[in-house]
Amino acid sequence: MYSYVFLSIAAVSVISLIGVFLLSLNGNALQKYVSVFISLAVGALLGDAFIHLIPEALENSENASATSILIVVGILSFFVLEKILHWHHHGEDISEEHIHPVGKLVLLSDVLHNFIDGIIIAASFTVSIPVGIATTIAVILHEIPQEIGDFAVLLHAGYTKAKAIAFNFFSALSAFLGAGMFFFFDSFSEVVALVFVPIAAGGFVYIAVADLIPELHKTKHIQQSVYQFIALLLGLGAMVGLIFLE
């Protein structure tokens, strides 16, 4: 069973990396349509939060009010974290290369999300191998639109393509840590379901609403705005489609 879990998580990491790598090959097109890919990220983040993570958190919780509070804690935690990053950002020497705080927030949310994915994959294989494989496929389909959007956000934040690819890959490795924690601590999956999932959902909502959507409003051209809205719907639609695979 452990080998199935390891191979499944490796497949999720590599497939996400390949998708981002292929996208990065055409740099001019990516820069031209970066706001469209950011829109895709908005749809994926909001869809993941409201269609998957929050319902899952409420289903596993015996106290809906406590879960709602944890969602708000997630939103406020990312707000405070971004404030700290902004203070650090403005306190740096002006000659240094600056990275917009939203890039670091996206990386943090990716680490947390992939960590949870690792736990979910490990837990599914304890049920049966077919369930584990089905869950892995669902995670892969889930990761592709989100990783593409996140990659665009990292470029927008100031990372080079090489660093964006590398950081995306290293954040994916946190899934192995999540699976390891699941196997070493039997009760850890319950803590994740009750605490970390709603906090992650709040973080996703914050990044989408507070950081990314305001960036999209900077586009004034009608045609580009239409493309953004379509991409947002595609990201959201991908999350809706995953309902039928669960």
N, C-alpha and C positions, 0 to 999 in steps of 0.2 A: 504493500500500500504506500509506503514511504517513497518508493521510486516513482509511482504514478503521480504523487503530489509534487515531487521535485520536477519531473518532466513537464507537468502541466503548468507550473508556475514559470518554468524556463520558457515554455512556448508562448505564454502571455507576454513575458518581457521581450522576447526576441521579435514577435510579430508587431508589437507596438513600436519597437525600435526600427524595424524595417519600414513600417508605414511612414514614420517621421523622416527616415533617411531618404527614401524615395522622393518625398515631398521637398526635401531640401535641395535636391539636385538642380531644380530650376529656380534659381534665386530671384531672377527678375520677375517672374510670374508670381512668386510668393510675396515679394515686397509689394507688388501691385494690388494683390488681393488679400493682404494681411488682415484688413478689417473684416472681410468676409469670413476668414477662418476664426477670428475673434468672436464673431457672431455665432459660429458653430459651437465654440466653447461655451458661450452664454447659454445656448439651448441645451447643451449636454449637461452643464452644471445644474441648471434649474430643473431639468427633467430628472436627473439623478437624485437631486435632493427631495423634490416633491412627489415623484412617482415611485422611487425605490427606497431611499434611505429613511425618510420620515415615516412612511407606512410600515416599514420593517421595524423601526424603533417603537412605534406605537403598538404593534402586534406583540412584541416581546416584553412590553412594559405593563405592569399592573397599576401604574399611576400615570395617566395621560398628562396631568398637570406637571409632574416632575419631568417628564420627557420634553414637554414644551419649554420648560425652564432651561433644560440642557441645550435645546436648539438655540435659544436666545443667548445662552452662555457662549455657544460656538460663535455666534455673530459678534458678540461683544469682545470675545477673545481675539478674533481676527482684527477687529477695530483697534484694540489696544496694541496688538503686535504691529499693525501697519503704522500707528503713531510712533512707536519706538523706532521702526525702520526709517521713517521719515526724519526723525531727529538725528539718527545716525547718518542718514543720507546727506542732510544739509550740514552736518558737522565735519564731513570729510574734506580733505584738501581739494580745491577746485581743479587741480591739475590731474587728479585721478579720474579714471573712467567710471562713470556713475551708472548704476543699475537701478531702474525704477523699482520701488518697493513691491509693486504688484507681481513682479517676476519671482521674488522670494516667497511671497504668499502662495503663489501657484505651486511652487516646488514643495512647500510645506504641506499644502493640501494633497498633493500627489503622493507624498510619502505616507501620509495618514490613510489615504484611500487605498493605496496598494497594500499597505499593512493589513487593512480590513479584508481586502480581496484574498490575501494569502490565508487568512483564518477561514474565510468562507469556502475556499477550495479544499483546504485540509478537512474541514468539517463534512463537506459533501462526500468525500471519499470514504469517510468512516461509515456512511450509510450504505453505499455500494459503489462499485467501479463505474457502472453506467451513469449513476447520478453525478458522480464526480466529473465524468467526461462532459456531460450535458452542462454542468455548472461552469466548467472551464470554457466551453464554447460561448456561453452567455457572457462571461467575463471578457473574452477576447473581442466579441462584437461590441461590448460596452466600452472597451478601452480605445478602440480605433478612432471614433470621432472625437473623444475627449483628448487623446494624446495629440491629434492633429491640431486641435484648437489650442491646447496648452503650449505646443511648440510655437505657434504663431504669437501667442502672448509673450513668451520668453524673448522672441526676436523683437517684438514691440517694446519690451522692457529694456532692451539694450544689450542682450547677450549675443555673442557671435553664433553662427549656425553650429560650429563645432561644439561650443560650450552648451548650447541648448540641447543638442543630441546627447551629449555626455550626461548632463544633469537629468534628462528624461530617463536615460537608461539606469542611472544609479538610484533614482527614486523608485524605479520598478523593482529593484532588488529588495526593497523593504517588505515585499510580499513573502520572501523566504523567512524573514524575521517573524512575520505574523503567523506563518505555518508552524514555525518552531515553537513559538509561545503557546500555540494551541495544543501541541503534543506534550509539552512539558508541564503545562498548568491546566488541569482539567476544567477548572472553574473560570479560566480566563475568557473563554468565548462568551460566557454570560455577561461578564463585565463589559466586554466590547459591545455586545448587543444593547446593553442598557445605558452605557455612558458614551463610548466613543462614536457610535453611529450617529446619534442625534447631534453631537458636537461637530462631527464632520459635515453633516447636512447644513448646519448653521454657517460653517465656514464657506461652503460652496455658495450658499445664498449671498453671503457678504461679498465674495469676490465678484460674482456675476453682477449684482445690483450696484454695489458701491464703486467698483473699479472698472469693470469692462463696459457696462452699458453707457456710462458717461463718455467713454472714449468713442463709442459708436455715434453719439450725438454730435461729435465734432465734424462728421461728414455731412455736408449740406446738399450734395448732388442727389437728385431724386433717383436716378438710375442706380447709383451705388447704394442708396438707402434701401431700395427694393431688393438688391442682391443680399444685403445684410439681413433683411427680414426673412428672406427665403432660407438663408443659411441657418438662421436661428431656429426656424421651423424644422429644418432637416435634423439639427442636433437634438431638438426636442422629440421629433418623430422617431429617431433612433432609440431613444430611451423608452418611448411608448411601445415600440415594436418588441423590445426585450421582455415585456410582460408576457407575451405568448410563448416565450422560451423558459419561463420560470416554473 
